[in-house]
Amino acid sequence: MDFLNARWENLIMANYAVPPTVLLPFLPKGVELDTFQGKAYVSLVGFMFKDTRLFKVPIPYLGTFEEINLRFYVVRKEGNETKRGVVFINETIPYKPVAWVANWLYKEHYISIPTKHQWLIKEHIKEISYQWEVGEEWYDMKVNASNKKQPMEVGSIEEYIFEHYYGYTKVNETTTQEYKVNHPRWETNKVKDYAINCDFGKMYGKAFEFLNYKEPDNVIMAEGSEVSVKWKRETI
């Protein structure tokens, strides 16, 4: 049974190679870091969460919103199966009831603060930006990208970042929850230019403050699609 159905649209991922030691304190039990070409990555993500339904029932007034999150990449080996997933340091949305439900039901790491977005979509270009307010200061991430859709190349950074279909939540030092997100393989938009304005230390803690002084290794974008999340989560 699906717990959640929604559309995720115009996903921006600013990806930073980081020392693995930065991520180890956040690593849930039962998984290990996943790397790309020998590097561990953390991603600042912005996207639109649209037309959200819980058990296929629309959420009036609260079903469409911006989400900004910080995540990193892990892998779980279970028998002959390799599960590639993500761990969220934090997920930011504008609606307190939605954040409360996610945190209460699934021990997630949501916070609720003001957010907004701006989309300018023309025949050949997309100008996409997401903003969020911390205290009295607004942060943002924005891209100028091609409006032409293109498939992900096998072995590319886009494939590595987007093709993680499991989520892992660190409930405590001994308990991890696993869930699966279902969606088709996404098409991408080539990013031509970008700008990131974020105080990582203020948003995500001192461990990530060094990202304030580091340019992302790459910034990528996906069109997005319908997604679904199963109700049952496995405890590992």
N, C-alpha and C positions, 0 to 999 in steps of 0.2 A: 504494500500500500504506500502511495506517495504521501508524504507529509506536506511537502511544499512543491508548488509549481510556479514558475515565473518566467519572465524574459530578462536576460542580461544583455545589455546593449552598449556598444562603443566602449570597450574595455581598454584602458590605458595601463601599461605595466612599465614602470621605471625600475630597472633591474641593476642591483649593485652586488658585485663580487665582494664577499666579506670573509674574514678569517673564521674558520669553523668554530673556534673557541668562543666566538661571540654568540653562536646559536646553541651551543651545547646545554646551557642552563635552561633553555626553553624546550628542549627535546623531550617528547613524551616517551614513556617506557614502551618498548616493543618495536620501535622504528629506529632507523639510522638516517643520517643526512644523505640526500641525493645530490649529486654534483653534475656539472656540465663541463666537459673538457678539464676535469680536475678542480673546478672551482665551485664553492658553495655560494648560493645567491639568496638575497632577500629582495623582495619586490614591494614597492609602493604602488598601490592599485587604486584606480578610480573607475567607476562605471555606474550605469543606471540599472536599478532593480525595478522592473516594471510589471504591472498586472499580477501582483502576488496573490496566490490562492493557497489557503491552508485546507487540506483535504478536499481540494477542488472548489472550495467556497471563497469567492472574492473577499478581500478585506476593504471595506468602504473607507475612503479618504486616506488610508495609510498604506495602500498597496503599491505605490510608486514613489521611489526616493533614490537619492544618491547614496552610494556606499564608497567609503575610502578605507582601505585596510593595508596592513603590513603583514607579509607572510613569507615563509620560507619553505623549502622543498625536502621531502623525506621519502623513504622507500621502506616497505615492509615485505619481508620474504616469508611466505607462508606455504610450506611444502614446495611444490613446483611452481607456485604462482608468485609473481612479483607485483606488488601493489605500489604504485607511485602516487604520492599524496602531498598535501600541504598542511602546514601548521600556521595558525593565525596568532600573531603577537597581539593584535588589536583589530577590531572592526568598528567603524564609525558610521552611524546613520543618524537621521534627524529625529526619529520618533521614539520617545521613551517607552511606550507600551510594547513596540516591536522588540526593542533591545531587552526589555525586562523578560519577555516571554522566552527569547532565545537563551538568555543567561540562566533563567530558572529551569527550563526544560533540559537544556543540554550543556550547562556549565561552560557556555561560550564566553568570549571576551569582548562583548559589545559595550560601547558607550554611546550616549546620545548627545550630540551638539549640533548647532545650526549648520546646514549644508546648502549648497545651491550649485547650479550648473549653467553653462552656456554652450549651445550648439549652433554653429553656422555651417550648414551643409549646402554646397553648390554642386554644379555638374561634375567638376573635376577635383574639388578639394573638400576636406572636412576640417573645421576648426572646432575642437572639442576641449572644454575645460571643466574642471570640478574644483569647487571651493569649499572650505570648512573653517569654522571660527573657533579659536581657542582663546579664552579670555576675551580681550577686545581686539584681537588680531586675526585677520583672515589669511589663510594659507591657500595655495592652489597648485594644481598641476594641469598643464595644457599642452596640446599638440596641434601642429598643422600637418595633416596627412592627406594622402591620395584618397579619392573617393572610389578608386578602382579596387574591387575585391580580387584577392589572389590566394591560391591555396598555400598552405604551409609546406615548406620543403622538408623532406626527410632529413633528420640529423641537424636541423637548424635550431637556433636559440628560441625561435617562436615555438617550435614543436616541444622543446624541453619545458618551456614555461607553461604553455597552455595544456599539454597533454598529461596532466595530473588529475585523476578523477576521484581520488579519495581525500577525505579530510580526517585529521587526527586532532583530538582535543585532550590536552593534559589536564585531567581532573585533579590529580595530585601526583605525588612521587611514585605511586604504585599502580595507579589506575589510568588507563587511556580509553577513550571512546573512538570508534571508527565508524565513518559513514561514507556513503557513495553519492556523488553528484553525476547525473546522467545528462549528456548533451552530445550533439554531433561534433565531428571535427570542425573547428572553426576556420573561416576564411579571415584573412588579415588585410590591413591597410598599411601601406608603406609610410612610415613617419618621416616627414621632411625636416621638421624643426620641433623643438620642445622647450618648455621652461618649467622648472620645479622650484617652488617656494614653500619650504616646510622646515620647522624646527623639530628635528627628529628627537632630540633630547627631551623637549617639552612634551611631545606627543607620545613617545614610546619608551622613554626612560634613558638613563645615562649610558646604558650599554650601546645605544644606537646614536649617541650624540655626534660621533665622528662622521656620520653620513652628512652632517651639515656642511662639511668641507670637502665633500667628494662628489664628483660628477657621476651620474649613472653610467655603467658600462654600455648599456643600450636601453632604448625606449621603444617599445613595440605596441601594436594595437590590433585588436580583434573586433570583428563585426558583432559577435555574440549570437545568441539563439535562445530558443526555449530551453529551460533546464528543469530538472526534477530532483528531489531529494527524498529518499526512502524514510519512512517513519522509524523503523527499527534501527538502533545503533548497537554495534557489537562492542562489548567491553573486553579489552585485551590487557 
